Amino acid sequence: MTTWDNAQQHMFATVSSSVQNSAVRKILITGPESTGKSNMARALASHLGTYYVPEYARSYLNYIQRPYTQADLLQIAKGQILLEDAYMHIANKYLVVDTDMTVMAIWSQEKYGEINPWIAQELVSRTYDLILLMDVDLPWVYDPQRENPNDRKRLLYLYRQSLEARGLAYHLISGGGKKRVNNALKVMEQVFSLQDFVC
């Protein structure tokens, strides 16, 4: 068993032995690559004084130091879910989630033409209090882990299609820099009926 597997087992044991804070509201940041998901998650978590769930895929792919396989996508999906559940125990009223099973399902379908049943089940069973879909209006920035610079509008359509097929309400977030963050905060103010979100 690898060090990575041991770490995952330890995290799962920790999550399983405690009770999640059901009062925490989960804010999902999703969308195609290079749309500012991680920056948005960090900014919102900082503004709210809480934690954000980082993208597990980045750490995993950096760790394995080889081209990923279809089997790796399942491990990434499971790791992402474990992280999300773990952070629920320490979040302060809100938890910002960077990446979900929508990302994993579309990634799997695009790369391998199918979705693992475990990912498909988590896709429909996971719930969030607010879904923010990042628009593709930001420039694509090269990163060795990114793969789709040329068909971002098509991928955004797939995200919309996936969310709508599940009957999920979502908000498309556009704009650059602080304006993008403020647009997200304005949505949060409306959805949660609070007055302290907008910078």
N, C-alpha and C positions, 0 to 999 in steps of 0.2 A: 504494500500500500504506500502511495507517495505521500510526501509532506502535504501536498495540496488536498489529497483525500482525507488525511487526518484532520486538517483544519476544517474541512466541510463537516465531518462527523462531529467534531467538537461543537461547531456552531449549531448544528441540528439538535444536539443534546441540550444545549443551553436554551434554545427556543422552545423545545418540547417540554422542558421542566418548569416553565413559567407561564403566567397568564398574560395575554396581550391586553393592552389598554384600549378597550372598545370605544372610549370617548374620543380617541384621536381621529381627526379627519385626514383622509389621505388625498393628496393632490398629485395627480399623475402628469408627468411631462413626457409626451411621446411624439413620434414623427420620424421622418427619414434622417439619414446621417447628415452631419454638418449643418444642422439647423439651430444650433445653440442650446440643445437640451441640457447638457451638463452645466453650462454657464447659467442658464435660467434656474436650474435646480439649486445651485449654490446661492444665487442672488435671492431667490424667494425664501430659502431656509434662513439666510442671514437676516432678512427683513422681518421674518416671523419669530426669530429667536429660537429656532428649532433645528432639527437634523434633516439631512437629505440622504436618500439611499443612492449610493453611487452606481454607475454602470459596471456590473460584474464582468461583462465580456472583456473590457479593456485589461483588467488585472489578469484574467484567465489567459488571454491570448499572449500577453507579455510573459507570463509564466511558462507556457508550454514551448515557446521558442521554435515553433514549426508551423507549417500550414495546417489550418484546422480541418476537421472532418465533420461529417454529419453527426457522428456520435458526440463530438465536442459541443455541438449546439444544444443537445439535451443537457449536458453537464452545465453549460452556461445558464440555461433556463432555470435549472434547479438551484444553482447558486444565487441567481437573481431573486428567486422567491425566498430563499433562506435569509438573504440580507434584508429583504423587505420585512419579513416577519420579525427578525431580530431587532430592527430599528423601531418597530412598533412599541417595544418595551421602554424605550428611553425618549421617545418623541415628546415634545412639549405642545400639546393641543393639536398641532398639525404635523404631518409627515409629508415631505416632498419626495416623490419617487421618480428617479431618472431612469426611464426605460421600463417596459412591461412585456407581457407575452404577445402583444400586438407586434412589437418589433421582432420578437423571436419567430412568430408564425410567418410573417412576411419574409423575413430573412431565409427561413427554411424553405418556403415555397419557391422563392426566387432562385435560390442556390441549388436545391435538390429536387424540386418539383413535388414535394410532399411535406406534411407536417407531422411530427411525432405525436402519437395519441396523448401522451402526458402533457405536452405543450398545448394541444388542442383543448384538453380538459381544463387546464389552468386558465386558458384564454377566456372561457365562458364562465368560470366560477369566481374569478377574482373581481372584486368590486372596488370602486373609488368614488369619493365624494365629489370630485371635480376632475375633469379631463381637459388638459390644455394640449392641443395639437399644434406643433410648431410648423409654421409656413416655410416654404422653400425660397423665400425672398432674400435670404442671406447668401453671399458668395460661397461656393463650395471651396473648402480649404483642404489641401492635400494632407493626408495622414496615412501611414502605411497600413492601417487597419481599415481604411475606407475603400469602397469598391465601386460606387455608382455616381460618377460625376455628371453623367450626360442625360439621365432620364428621371430627374428628380420630381418633375411634375406628375409623371406617371405613377411614381411611388407614392406621392402624396395622395393621389386618387385612390390607391390601394388602401391607404390608411383610413381615408374617409369611408370607403366602402366597407371595410372591416368593422369599424365602429358603428356605422349605421345599420349593418346587417344584424348586429347584436342589440339594436335599439338603444344605444348609448348616446346620451347628449355629450357634446364636446364643443370647445371654443377654439377657433383658429386664431393663433397669435402671430401677428406680423409686426414689422418695424425693426429698426436696428438699434443696437446699444441700449441706453436707458429707456428709450421709448418702448422697446419691446417688453422690457420688464414692467414698466408702468401699465402697459396694455394688459398684461397678465394680472397685475394687482387690481386694476379696475374691475376685471371680471370677478376676481375673488371677493371684492367688496360687494358686488351685486349678488353673487351666489350665497355668500355667508351672512349677508345683511349686517356687515360691520363697517365702521367708519375709519378704521386705523390702518388700512392697507396701502393707500396711495402715498407715494413718496412726496 
